[in-house]
């Protein structure tokens, strides 16, 4: 896996909206997000389509695809920041080819940006599952420091969660929003899962929907191939009162615990809370007994 070069203070980064349109209620948070990057020494350039609207999309597919191409190939920009998630990223990747450039760039996002992160993983390029511009202002200081330290070339400190199932494993980290990732299974965007530590999170999905998606992964044999699983936040996913249902934890136990792999839960990433950055494609080691994940890659390799 190839690690992008460290960012330097003064670098220009292009902010693009590859998925959903920026909503009116998000504009203040978006401006706060841009200001955080400014305060940390970076020049943020807003791509023209960042406020476009085409239904629920941030402009027509070709406009958003051109923005992604510009962000990736123009040497003026040293990194790519995603404005928000929503829906629409996968639409850009039909017949898409990442052009070979002298040095790959950091791409940062999560949720619907899963499709872009997975696509770069297939190209053997490390990217960042982390806060978008509309959510980064909600990150605590330690999470912000973690992100900026990492993109500037410093190693990532371990993250701690809870033991879900014991054991140890090492592999390449593949982070994802469960819903978005499930819709990529069986497509050309779907990576191979051998030697992978899978990281999953989701938001506003009822327990039966989580069950349905995880059952699909089971039926495809994916959990027999991965080396381990880390679980982030499944926010807004527990059932309403009065509805017969398992809760999120019961679904996760039922669908995952029978696999002989280490699993860690309650790690600080996902929606509606701390979203600590994760290196998609980075080499990691997990300890299911201690509930800890260590990050091994710190320099570019080929």
C-alpha positions in Angstrom: 0.0 0.0 0.0 1.2 3.5 -0.9 1.0 6.2 1.8 0.5 9.8 0.5 3.3 12.3 1.3 2.8 14.3 4.5 1.0 17.6 4.2 2.9 20.8 5.1 1.5 24.0 6.5 0.6 26.3 3.6 -0.5 23.5 1.3 -3.6 24.0 -0.8 -6.4 21.4 -0.4 -9.4 21.2 -2.6 -12.8 20.8 -1.0 -15.3 18.8 -3.2 -18.8 17.6 -2.8 -18.8 14.1 -4.5 -22.1 13.0 -2.9 -25.0 14.8 -1.4 -25.9 18.5 -1.7 -25.0 20.8 1.2 -28.1 21.5 3.2 -29.0 24.9 4.6 -28.8 23.8 8.2 -25.3 22.5 7.6 -23.8 25.7 6.3 -22.6 27.0 9.6 -20.9 23.7 10.5 -19.4 23.7 7.0 -17.9 27.1 7.5 -16.6 26.1 10.9 -15.0 23.1 9.3 -13.2 25.2 6.7 -12.0 27.5 9.4 -10.5 24.6 11.4 -8.3 23.7 8.4 -7.4 27.3 7.9 -6.4 27.7 11.6 -4.2 24.6 11.2 -2.2 26.3 8.4 -3.9 25.1 5.2 -5.4 26.9 2.2 -8.8 25.5 1.5 -10.1 26.0 -2.1 -13.8 25.4 -2.6 -14.6 23.6 -5.9 -17.3 25.4 -7.8 -19.9 22.7 -7.4 -19.8 22.5 -3.6 -23.2 24.3 -3.3 -24.8 22.8 -6.4 -28.1 20.9 -6.2 -29.4 18.2 -8.5 -32.2 16.7 -6.4 -30.3 15.2 -3.4 -27.0 15.3 -5.3 -24.4 18.1 -5.2 -24.8 18.7 -9.0 -25.0 16.4 -12.0 -22.7 13.3 -12.0 -20.4 14.7 -14.7 -19.9 17.9 -12.7 -19.0 16.0 -9.5 -16.8 13.6 -11.5 -14.9 16.5 -13.0 -14.4 18.0 -9.6 -12.9 14.7 -8.3 -10.7 14.4 -11.4 -9.5 18.0 -10.9 -8.8 17.4 -7.2 -6.8 14.3 -8.0 -4.8 15.4 -11.0 -4.1 19.1 -10.4 -0.7 19.4 -8.7 -1.7 22.6 -7.1 -3.8 20.6 -4.6 -2.0 18.4 -2.1 -5.1 16.8 -0.6 -8.8 16.3 -1.0 -11.4 17.2 1.6 -15.0 16.0 1.2 -17.7 18.5 2.1 -20.2 15.9 3.3 -21.6 12.4 2.7 -25.2 11.7 1.9 -25.5 9.8 -1.3 -23.9 9.8 -4.7 -20.3 8.9 -4.5 -20.6 5.5 -6.1 -22.3 7.1 -9.2 -19.0 8.8 -10.0 -17.1 5.5 -10.2 -18.8 4.0 -13.2 -16.1 3.6 -15.8 -13.8 5.7 -13.6 -10.0 5.3 -13.6 -7.7 6.9 -11.1 -5.1 8.6 -13.2 -1.5 7.8 -12.3 0.1 10.8 -10.7 3.6 11.3 -9.3 2.4 11.0 -5.7 -1.0 10.0 -4.5 -2.9 12.5 -2.3 -4.8 12.3 0.9 -8.5 11.9 0.5 -10.5 12.4 3.7 -14.2 11.5 4.3 -16.6 8.9 5.7 -20.1 7.6 5.4 -21.1 7.8 1.7 -17.4 8.5 0.9 -16.9 4.8 1.6 -17.1 4.1 -2.1 -14.1 6.4 -2.9 -12.1 5.0 0.0 -12.7 1.5 -1.2 -11.8 2.5 -4.8 -8.5 3.9 -3.6 -7.9 0.8 -1.5 -8.2 -1.3 -4.7 -5.5 1.0 -6.2 -3.3 0.2 -3.2 -3.4 3.8 -2.0 -4.1 4.6 1.7 -6.8 7.2 2.4 -8.5 8.4 5.6 -11.8 7.5 7.0 -12.4 10.7 9.0 -14.6 13.7 9.5 -15.9 15.7 6.5 -16.1 19.5 6.5 -19.7 19.5 7.9 -18.7 17.4 10.9 -15.1 18.2 11.8 -16.1 21.1 14.1 -17.7 18.6 16.4 -14.5 16.7 17.0 -12.8 17.0 20.4 -9.3 18.4 20.5 -7.6 15.1 20.8 -9.3 13.8 17.7 -8.4 16.9 15.7 -4.8 16.6 16.8 -4.7 13.0 15.8 -5.9 13.8 12.3 -3.5 16.7 11.7 -0.6 14.8 13.2 -1.3 11.9 10.9 -1.5 13.8 7.7 1.6 15.7 8.6 3.6 12.4 8.9 3.4 11.5 12.6 2.4 7.9 13.7 -1.1 7.2 15.0 -1.6 6.2 18.6 -3.6 3.1 19.5 -7.4 3.3 20.0 -9.2 1.6 22.8 -12.7 0.1 22.8 -14.2 -3.0 24.4 -13.5 -6.7 24.0 -16.3 -8.2 21.9 -14.5 -11.4 21.1 -10.9 -12.3 22.1 -7.9 -13.1 20.0 -5.3 -11.2 18.1 -4.9 -10.5 14.4 -3.0 -8.3 11.9 -4.2 -7.1 8.6 -5.0 -4.2 6.3 -7.7 -1.9 7.7 -10.8 -1.6 5.5 -13.2 1.0 7.0 -16.8 1.4 5.9 -20.3 2.6 6.5 -22.2 -0.7 6.6 -25.1 0.3 4.4 -22.9 1.9 1.7 -20.5 -1.0 1.8 -23.3 -3.6 1.5 -24.4 -2.0 -1.7 -20.9 -2.3 -3.1 -20.6 -6.0 -2.5 -20.3 -8.0 -5.8 -19.4 -4.9 -7.8 -16.1 -3.9 -9.3 -15.6 -1.5 -6.4 -15.6 -4.4 -3.9 -12.1 -5.2 -2.6 -10.8 -8.6 -1.8 -11.3 -9.3 1.9 -8.4 -11.6 2.5 -6.0 -10.3 5.2 -8.4 -7.5 6.1 -9.4 -6.0 9.4 -12.9 -4.8 8.8 -14.1 -1.5 10.5 -17.9 -0.9 10.4 -20.2 1.8 11.5 -23.7 3.0 10.6 -26.5 5.5 11.4 -30.3 5.5 11.5 -30.7 1.9 10.5 -33.2 -0.2 12.4 -31.9 -3.4 14.0 -33.7 -5.6 11.4 -32.0 -3.7 8.6 -28.6 -4.2 10.2 -29.4 -7.9 10.6 -30.4 -8.1 6.9 -27.1 -6.5 5.8 -24.9 -8.6 8.0 -26.8 -11.7 6.9 -25.9 -10.8 3.3 -22.2 -10.6 4.3 -22.5 -14.0 6.0 -24.2 -15.6 3.0 -21.3 -14.3 0.8 -18.8 -15.9 3.1 -17.0 -12.6 3.8 -16.7 -13.0 7.6 -14.8 -16.3 7.1 -12.2 -14.4 5.1 -11.5 -11.3 7.2 -8.9 -11.5 10.0 -10.9 -9.5 12.5 -13.6 -6.8 12.9 -13.7 -3.5 14.7 -17.0 -1.8 15.4 -17.6 1.9 15.8 -20.8 3.7 16.6 -24.2 2.6 15.3 -26.0 5.8 16.2 -29.8 6.1 16.1 -30.1 2.4 15.3 -31.8 1.1 18.4 -35.6 0.4 18.1 -38.3 2.7 19.3 -40.2 1.8 22.4 -43.1 -0.6 21.9 -41.7 -2.3 18.8 -40.7 -5.9 19.2 -37.0 -6.0 18.3 -33.5 -6.9 19.3 -31.3 -3.9 20.1 -28.1 -3.2 18.1 -25.8 -5.1 20.4 -28.0 -8.2 20.3 -28.0 -8.1 16.5 -24.2 -7.7 16.4 -23.8 -10.6 18.9 -26.1 -12.9 16.9 -24.6 -12.2 13.5 -20.9 -12.0 14.4 -19.9 -13.9 17.5 -19.9 -17.4 15.9 -16.9 -16.5 13.8 -13.5 -17.4 15.1 -11.9 -13.9 14.8 -11.1 -11.2 17.2 -13.7 -8.4 17.4 -13.5 -5.0 19.2 -16.6 -2.9 19.8 -17.3 0.7 20.9 -14.4 2.3 19.2 -14.6 6.1 18.7 -15.5 6.4 15.0 -18.7 6.9 13.1 -21.6 9.4 13.0 -23.0 11.5 15.9 -19.9 11.5 18.0 -16.1 11.3 18.0 -14.9 10.2 14.6 -11.2 9.4 15.1 -9.4 9.1 11.8 -8.6 5.6 10.5 -6.1 4.8 7.7 -8.0 2.9 5.1 -5.4 0.3 3.8 -3.0 0.9 6.7 -1.5 -2.1 8.5 -3.0 -2.7 11.9 -2.9 -5.1 14.8 -6.0 -5.8 16.9 -6.2 -7.3 20.4 -9.7 -8.6 21.1 -8.8 -9.4 24.7 -7.6 -5.9 25.5 -10.0 -4.1 23.1 -7.1 -2.3 21.4 -6.1 -1.5 17.9 -2.5 -0.5 17.0 -1.5 1.2 13.8 1.7 -0.1 12.2 2.2 1.8 9.0 4.0 5.2 9.4 6.0 5.5 6.2 5.2 4.9 2.5 5.9 1.5 1.1 5.5 0.0 -2.4 
